[in-house]
Amino acid sequence: MKFFAFQKALRMTSIIFCLSLGFLSYTQTLEIKPLGLRVLCENTEHIFNASKIHNLDPFVLTALIYNESRGIPNLESSAGACGLTQVIPKYVRGVSCRDLFEPKKSIYTGAKSLGYWLEFKNQSINKALQCYSTGFKCRYKSYAKRVLKISNKIKTTHNTIKRIFHE
């Protein structure tokens, strides 16, 4: 019985999460194209599960995905970063760009990478995001600031919609 209650709660969270992203897109607070919105909504459970596994805030992981790819799964940068989370395959054992074009694989790989940096940088999400963006240089403060700002917008909207649903 607990499993079904958990599934129901996760489904409701997914619906509210998707509504939040849709609202932010509709109000042009975030520029999310229909494909990106669909991919993010379809993969909400993976975002929440990967976040839980790697001790991350799912709103930060979503903001990272938004910042890196706008939710478009088959992007490849000139630096060779691929997928939703724009991971560079040569730094991740056993992963290719083709693998990272699969949203689920990209989400879990990006979460694992950010989780590594979070642990490496003594639980500082700000520093972890800087390292995620630049590797061991860890110097890109504006990247971390931007991702955390987007995360806050998503979380605030999510909590507002959640409150409306529960009233």
C-alpha positions, 0 to 999 in steps of 0.5 A: 500500500505504501508503494502506491501512495508513493507512486501517487505522490510522485505523479502529483509532484510530476504534474505540478512540476510540469505545470510550473515549467509550462507556466514559466514558459507561457509567461516567458520567464524561461524560454522553453520550446515545446520539445524541451518542455515535453522532454522535461515533463516526460522525464520528471520522475528521472529528474527526481529519482536521480536527484534523490540518488545523488543527494541533489535538489531536483530544482537545481538539476532541472535548472542545470538541464534548462541552462545547458540544453533548454530541454533539447536532448540531442544537442552537442556543443563544439566542446563535445558536450552532449545531451540534456546535461551537456556532459563531455563523454571523454570524462565519463567512463563508458558513455558516448554522445549517442548514449547521452542523447537518451534523456534518461541516461543524460539525466542520471549521468549529469546528476552523478557528475554534479553529485561528485562535485558536490561531494568533492567541494564539501557540499557547496552547491555553488562550488559544485556548479562552478566545477560542473561547468569548468571542471577542476578550474571551478571558476565560473561563478556566474554559471552557478549564480544563473543556475541557482536563480533559475532553480529558485524561479522553478521552485517558487512557481512549483510551491505556489502551484502546489499550494493552489492544488492543496487548498 
